[in-house]
């Protein structure tokens, strides 16, 4: 196992986890429910972490995260499947669940 990233935001870690799982990359979230211990433990020990089960997936996983980061910086987008306008933060269409960059 190898740690891929850590974040103050559980939402961000969950988004990364979902993206990696959808690509068939085995991973897990650590420290998901430990935020209540902040103050008793150092803050870095209470932040959610994303771990890869296989270190061989590291290069592909980093590319997936880069794509998510780049696409969240883009503006509003329109689903190619149902033509529904989407907010920039969403990578799946809220209406039909089509991925953002699929044709």
C-alpha positions, 0 to 999 in steps of 0.5 A: 500500500502507498499513500496517494494524498491527504486533504482537510476535506473529506468531500475531496478525498471521497471524490478522488476515491470514487474516481479511482474506483470507477477506473478500476484502481483499488484504494481505501480511505483512512482517517475517514471518521477520526476528525473528532479527535482533532485537538487530542491528536496532531491535525495531520493525523486526523485528516482523511488520507487516500491510499492505493492498494498497489503501488504500481497504480501510482502513475495512473492514479496521479493522472486521474487526480490531475484530470479531476483538478483540471476539470474542476477549474473549468467553467460550467459544462453541458452533458453530452448525453442529455444536454443538461447544464452542469456546475463546474464542480460536478464530474457526473451529470446530476440528471443521467450520471454520464461522466463529464468528458465522455462522448 
